[in-house]
Amino acid sequence: MNNNYKIPEGQRVYAIGDIHGYLDKLVALHALIEADIEANPIENVQIVYIGDYVDRGPDSKGVLDFLCRRELVAPKVKHIFLLGNHEIGMREFIVNPQSERKDWLMWGGVETLMSYGITARFKQSVRQAIPELSEKLKEAMPMTHREFLRNLVKIHIVGDYVFAHAGIRPNVSLDKQETKDLTFIRKGFLDDETMHEKRVVHGHSITDSMDVEIYPNRIAIDTGVYKDDGKLSCVVIEGVEVRKLQA
């Protein structure tokens, strides 16, 4: 699709949508990306991961293992890992389990615990068990995973594109965007037709079509990987062209 948005010549960006613990689809999508790079070599390649690596799916631990190794496996590719709301929930569950994000277990955190070998079966209520579950997760998580979660970035810009997990607050400059909006926003962004400073590539909100949706001011790439008919999607941006890969 042609439009007026572009990234600098000699660069290509692969932006991957919400993964949610589906390692098999992530591996399959990376195979497609590698084949695409081999078939269409280019000097500067970036892979932007839009956030929500964990929860809901069967292997959040495996996903984090995979992502932590990416820079070693593909050192010539620049990897950008964005912060999603599920990573915020997981981080707070570890450091302050009684914070406002104590509902992380209800977001699919139980499945994440299970991927680390922690089964949430307790005589008391789940809420009473939260401190114990938090301690068990701290013990089970490799330090590489803790560092990965700590180092996630909130926003990334390439040319005329800005990448953020949930979107941006319209009519607020990019350097003044708040973390809450970048990671949680829906209302006020998805229903807004404002032409922003840059075109926004985002996940967080599953598209109605369960497919990549391209609008004049944004590109939505959360295609419901954990749904029955869901896919893991990637948009490929090069020059003024936008195309997709899916697993």
C-alpha positions as CSV (number, residue, x, y, z in Angstrom):
1,M,0.0,0.0,0.0
2,N,1.4,3.4,-1.0
3,N,1.0,6.5,1.2
4,N,2.9,9.6,2.1
5,Y,4.5,8.0,5.2
6,K,7.9,6.5,4.8
7,I,11.1,5.4,6.6
8,P,14.6,6.3,5.5
9,E,16.1,4.6,2.4
10,G,18.0,1.5,3.1
11,Q,16.0,0.6,6.2
12,R,13.3,-2.0,6.7
13,V,11.2,-2.5,9.9
14,Y,9.4,-5.6,10.9
15,A,6.8,-4.8,13.6
16,I,5.4,-7.9,15.4
17,G,2.1,-7.8,17.2
18,D,1.0,-9.1,20.7
19,I,2.5,-12.5,21.3
20,H,0.9,-13.6,24.5
21,G,2.9,-16.7,25.3
22,Y,2.6,-18.4,21.9
23,L,6.1,-19.5,21.3
24,D,5.2,-21.7,18.3
25,K,3.7,-18.9,16.4
26,L,6.6,-16.6,17.3
27,V,9.1,-19.1,16.0
28,A,7.1,-19.6,12.8
29,L,6.9,-15.8,12.2
30,H,10.6,-15.4,12.7
31,A,11.2,-18.1,10.1
32,L,9.0,-16.0,7.7
33,I,11.0,-12.9,8.6
34,E,14.3,-14.6,8.0
35,A,13.1,-16.0,4.6
36,D,11.9,-12.5,3.7
37,I,15.3,-10.9,4.6
38,E,17.1,-13.6,2.6
39,A,14.9,-13.1,-0.4
40,N,15.1,-9.3,-0.2
41,P,18.5,-8.3,1.4
42,I,18.8,-4.9,2.9
43,E,21.5,-3.2,4.9
44,N,19.5,-1.9,7.9
45,V,16.9,-4.2,9.5
46,Q,14.9,-3.5,12.7
47,I,12.4,-5.8,14.4
48,V,10.1,-4.0,16.7
49,Y,8.1,-6.1,19.2
50,I,4.9,-4.3,20.1
51,G,4.6,-5.7,23.7
52,D,2.4,-8.2,25.5
53,Y,4.8,-11.0,25.3
54,V,3.3,-12.9,28.3
55,D,0.0,-14.1,29.6
56,R,-3.0,-16.1,28.2
57,G,-0.9,-18.4,26.1
58,P,0.8,-21.7,27.1
59,D,4.5,-20.7,27.1
60,S,5.3,-17.2,28.3
61,K,8.6,-18.4,29.8
62,G,9.6,-19.9,26.4
63,V,8.7,-16.6,24.7
64,L,10.9,-14.6,27.1
65,D,13.7,-17.2,26.7
66,F,13.5,-16.7,22.9
67,L,13.4,-12.9,23.0
68,C,16.3,-12.7,25.4
69,R,18.5,-14.6,22.9
70,R,17.5,-12.6,19.8
71,E,20.5,-10.2,19.9
72,L,22.9,-13.2,20.1
73,V,21.1,-15.2,17.4
74,A,20.7,-12.3,15.0
75,P,23.4,-9.7,15.9
76,K,23.1,-7.8,12.6
77,V,19.4,-7.0,13.3
78,K,18.4,-4.2,15.6
79,H,15.8,-5.5,18.1
80,I,13.4,-3.1,19.8
81,F,11.3,-4.4,22.7
82,L,8.3,-2.2,23.7
83,L,6.5,-2.2,27.0
84,G,3.0,-3.6,27.0
85,N,0.4,-3.5,29.7
86,H,0.8,-7.2,30.5
87,E,4.5,-6.6,31.2
88,I,3.5,-3.8,33.6
89,G,1.2,-6.1,35.4
90,M,3.9,-8.9,35.6
91,R,6.6,-6.5,36.8
92,E,4.3,-5.0,39.5
93,F,3.2,-8.5,40.6
94,I,6.8,-9.3,41.2
95,V,7.9,-6.2,43.1
96,N,4.6,-5.1,44.7
97,P,2.0,-7.9,44.5
98,Q,-0.6,-5.8,46.5
99,S,-0.4,-2.8,44.1
100,E,-3.3,-1.9,41.8
101,R,-2.0,-4.5,39.4
102,K,-2.7,-7.3,41.7
103,D,-5.4,-8.3,39.2
104,W,-2.6,-9.5,36.8
105,L,-3.6,-13.1,37.5
106,M,-7.0,-12.3,35.9
107,W,-5.2,-11.0,32.8
108,G,-3.8,-14.5,32.0
109,G,-1.1,-14.4,34.7
110,V,-2.1,-17.8,35.9
111,E,-1.0,-19.3,32.6
112,T,2.3,-17.4,32.9
113,L,2.9,-18.8,36.4
114,M,2.2,-22.3,35.0
115,S,4.8,-21.8,32.3
116,Y,7.4,-21.3,35.1
117,G,6.2,-24.5,36.8
118,I,4.0,-22.7,39.4
119,T,0.5,-24.1,39.9
120,A,-2.0,-21.8,41.5
121,R,-3.7,-24.4,43.7
122,F,-4.1,-23.1,47.2
123,K,-6.4,-23.8,50.2
124,Q,-7.0,-20.1,50.6
125,S,-8.5,-17.7,48.0
126,V,-6.3,-16.6,45.0
127,R,-6.2,-13.1,46.4
128,Q,-4.8,-14.4,49.8
129,A,-2.3,-16.5,47.9
130,I,-0.9,-13.5,45.9
131,P,2.1,-12.8,48.1
132,E,3.2,-16.5,48.0
133,L,2.7,-16.7,44.2
134,S,4.8,-13.5,43.8
135,E,7.6,-15.0,45.8
136,K,7.5,-18.2,43.8
137,L,7.6,-16.3,40.6
138,K,10.7,-14.3,41.8
139,E,12.4,-17.6,42.6
140,A,11.5,-19.2,39.3
141,M,12.3,-16.4,36.9
142,P,15.9,-16.2,35.5
143,M,17.7,-12.9,36.0
144,T,17.7,-12.5,32.3
145,H,13.9,-12.3,32.3
146,R,13.9,-9.8,35.1
147,E,16.4,-7.6,33.2
148,F,14.4,-8.0,30.0
149,L,11.3,-6.7,31.7
150,R,13.1,-3.8,33.3
151,N,14.7,-2.6,30.0
152,L,11.6,-2.5,27.9
153,V,11.1,0.9,26.1
154,K,7.8,2.8,25.9
155,I,8.0,4.3,22.4
156,H,10.1,4.0,19.2
157,I,10.3,6.2,16.2
158,V,11.6,5.4,12.7
159,G,11.1,8.0,9.9
160,D,7.4,8.9,9.7
161,Y,6.3,6.1,12.0
162,V,6.0,5.8,15.8
163,F,5.6,2.5,17.5
164,A,3.8,2.1,20.8
165,H,2.0,-0.8,22.4
166,A,-1.5,0.7,22.8
167,G,-1.2,3.9,20.9
168,I,-0.8,7.6,21.8
169,R,-2.9,10.4,23.2
170,P,-4.0,12.5,20.2
171,N,-2.9,16.1,20.2
172,V,-0.1,15.5,22.7
173,S,3.5,15.7,21.4
174,L,5.3,12.4,21.2
175,D,7.9,13.6,23.8
176,K,5.1,14.3,26.3
177,Q,3.2,11.0,26.0
178,E,2.4,9.3,29.3
179,T,3.2,5.7,30.0
180,K,-0.4,4.9,30.9
181,D,-1.6,6.1,27.4
182,L,1.3,4.4,25.5
183,T,0.4,1.0,27.2
184,F,-3.3,1.1,27.9
185,I,-5.1,3.6,25.7
186,R,-8.2,2.6,23.7
187,K,-10.9,5.2,24.0
188,G,-9.8,8.5,22.6
189,F,-7.3,6.9,20.3
190,L,-9.0,4.1,18.4
191,D,-12.0,6.3,17.6
192,D,-10.0,9.4,16.7
193,E,-9.2,10.3,13.1
194,T,-6.6,12.9,14.0
195,M,-3.6,12.9,11.7
196,H,-0.8,12.6,14.3
197,E,2.8,13.8,14.1
198,K,3.6,10.3,12.8
199,R,1.6,7.3,11.8
200,V,1.2,5.0,14.8
201,V,1.8,1.3,14.7
202,H,0.2,-0.4,17.7
203,G,-1.2,-3.5,19.2
204,H,-3.2,-3.9,22.5
205,S,-6.7,-3.9,20.9
206,I,-7.6,-6.9,18.8
207,T,-8.8,-5.7,15.4
208,D,-12.4,-6.4,14.5
209,S,-11.4,-8.2,11.3
210,M,-8.8,-10.4,13.2
211,D,-6.4,-9.1,10.6
212,V,-3.9,-6.2,10.2
213,E,-5.9,-3.0,9.7
214,I,-4.4,0.0,8.0
215,Y,-5.9,3.5,8.5
216,P,-4.6,6.9,7.4
217,N,-3.3,7.7,10.9
218,R,-2.5,4.3,12.4
219,I,-1.8,0.6,11.7
220,A,-3.3,-2.0,14.1
221,I,-1.4,-5.3,14.4
222,D,-3.0,-7.2,17.3
223,T,-4.8,-9.9,15.4
224,G,-5.8,-12.0,18.4
225,V,-3.2,-14.6,18.6
226,Y,-4.9,-16.3,21.6
227,K,-8.3,-16.5,19.9
228,D,-9.6,-19.6,18.1
229,D,-9.0,-18.0,14.7
230,G,-6.2,-15.7,15.8
231,K,-2.9,-15.1,14.1
232,L,0.4,-13.5,15.1
233,S,1.0,-10.7,12.6
234,C,3.9,-8.6,11.5
235,V,3.9,-5.5,9.3
236,V,6.9,-4.9,7.1
237,I,7.6,-1.2,6.4
238,E,10.1,-0.2,3.8
239,G,10.2,3.2,2.1
240,V,6.5,4.0,1.5
241,E,5.4,0.4,1.3
242,V,3.5,-1.6,4.0
243,R,3.0,-5.3,3.7
244,K,2.3,-8.1,6.2
245,L,3.5,-11.5,7.3
246,Q,1.5,-13.9,9.5
247,A,1.8,-17.1,11.4
